Every structure is written in structure tokens, then in C-alpha cells.
């Protein structure tokens, strides 16, 4: 028998939010769009409310210019929904490793007054699940003074750190909206070639970290002849399902959490969400654990696969901005790059096409002015494009430049050669 639930109207639930409060917003597939839209209706009584989140999906009404005096978005990872607001100065961005964000809450650097989360319906014991996004939401809920739950029957029940008893919520609002889904782009021929190069570095019994996108999907499609792979990643997407069903991913040889796919959040299609629902082989854990390099390194043959906006010829990786234009965030790239480097047999990999879809070079002599360095040249080991693999660890600046020019687009190599001569006074 289910414990009875007494839902409130959005206005009743949101009445706890006052001017000047800091409000945490659940992110990714769990973005509580319904309550965010209802919050916009409360603008007449609110001023200077700070909204803190990582990636949010869907239309964000409160990010519009007309609410600039009412709501200020202080993003920990910029996504398309708020990108314009950040770059127009109506919102801002905090550069921070994902693994460090819980410390901002617990140490009082970003104390949370109110947390708005989207959860599953209570079970027979009164427990709800944070569903597909445990990541930083667990810590936000643990430290918030007030918690508002958007209860949605479409939220999967996930195993791990995401369970919260309904008695901890100050208000519960019912909603029956579909969850946000990630855009799965078709892989290009270049993506497939990059996937093949990456797969060639992955040994059997390796543990994988990868995100969402055409390159991670291309890599996963090249792994069907591998054996006994594991998952320890900040996020997972649809590409893992077929490999799990074929026993390619079985987590048998992981050093920590064997037999479990460990992640902090998931983003993909409804197929993934249905597959994860009440699936005990998935463990959704707090981001300060999942992304801790000292935890990551405990898995042998840890493979971290990340991408970049651009990389210079010394190996500096820009992943969060296009020059001064803030595009995304620091995220967990450095957490996993370092963790994989410290892992026995581990391999930290940056994989990117040699050019953008518009033909802009991605391997450059110098990063654009204002570009943010997410992974330093001291942390980068492998860089892969459709033209091959560059191994940078232990190489000096000239050797790095040569290795990266060799995997740049052929039409960009002469210009890169010239810039390297001007910089290093050494020919290739």
C-alpha cells in the first residue's frame, strides 16, 4: 500500500522562495521545466533570486531578458538553454570541476536556500528517486533549507545515492510531462574513423568514461569485438545498451563496484530511460565520488574519452569556450583525464575532428584570445583526429607540435609548420 501523498499547487510550493534567495535547479533530463515556468509567474513578488544549476534542458522562461531583475542564473555548466543569457551578461558562469561542486554547497561558498528537484513518485515506503540526475543534486538536497519536489511518474527509479524520503520535501507538486532527451546526432565518416582509432587503444577489461555525442557513439559501435569492459563515467547514454546486452560491457573486472555500471547522470532517449528504470546493474552516485580522480584511478585500464573546441600545438585543450564566448563548462574532463592518467594501464584521450563542420581548424598554433584552458598540456596524453593518434606524454614542445601537426587537417599543416618555425625556430 502506497503512503498517501498530499500535493500542493505550484504557487503554494513556490511561496517559500523569497527575494535574494539562492535556488538550486535540478539539471539535464531531470530539469523541472514545469516548475521553472511557474516560477516565472512569481516574478512580480521576487527580485534578485539566484538560480544555480549545471546543464539545464528545454526552454527556460526565467532566462528571458524581461526577468533580468527578478532572476539571475549563476551557472556551473552552460547549456544551450541559457547560453545567450550568459553571453549577453544577464547570467554568469562559475568555472569549477564537477567533483568540486558539492564542496561549494557544503562549505557554505554557495549555500542553498531552496532546491527544486524532479523526482519519481513515492514507493510503498515513501521513497522518491532523483532519477537520471544524482550528480550534484544529492548534495544540493542534503544542504538546502527547503526542498520542493516536482513529482513525475515518468522519472525512472535508479539505484544508488538518489533515494529521498518524501517526508524530507517541504512541498510536492504533481507533473506528468515527458523527460528531456538528448539529441543523438548521426556519426559522420570522420567520426567513424576517430571511433576506430580510439577503439584501437582500448584493451579488453578496460573501464570506460565517455559522454554523449557522435564521437562517443562512434567509439561504442567499434567495441563489439571487445570483451569484459566496464563503465565508470560521469554520464552515460544510449550507446551502452547494446554492448551491455551482448555482454561486452559486464563490469566483471572492475576494481571498484564490480558488476555495476557507475554513473552520476544519464542523458539520451526514452529507450535509455526505460532500460535504466529499476535496473540494479546501474549505480547512480554522487558526483564528488564518481569524479574523484583518486576513485577513478582505482580501476585499472581506465579509458577517459573527452572532446574539445580546439587544441594548440603545445597540447593546451580548450573545451568550454569559443574565444571569449562561453559555450559550456569545465565539467568533469580534468577529473577523468587525471584519474585515467594515474590508473594502471589507463589512457586519457582527447578526440576531436580536425576541423569544424564549417571548416574552421581545431588544431591551432595558439588558442583564440579569451579561450579557457580546461586540460593543461601537462595533463594531455593522447589526441586523436580522423588523421591519426598523437601521443604527447613526455614530449617536449617541438615534438608535441610535430605530432599534432601530423594529425591536423592536411590543408592546415603548412600554416602550422610556419607558425611553429616562427615560435620554436625548428622545422618539423
Helices and strands as residue ranges (DSSP letters): H 10-14, E 22-25, H 33-40, G 43-45, E 49-53, G 61-63, G 65-67, E 71-75, H 83-87, E 91-93, H 98-106, E 114-119, E 127-129, H 137-143, E 146-152, E 163-165, G 166-168, E 171-175, H 189-201, E 207-209, H 214-221, E 230-231, E 235-236, H 239-245, E 261-263, E 265-266, H 270-276, E 282-284, H 287-290, H 293-296, E 302-306, E 310-312, E 317-318, E 321-322, E 325-326, H 333-342, E 347-351, E 363-364, E 373-375, E 382-385, E 388-391, H 397-406, G 410-412, H 413-424
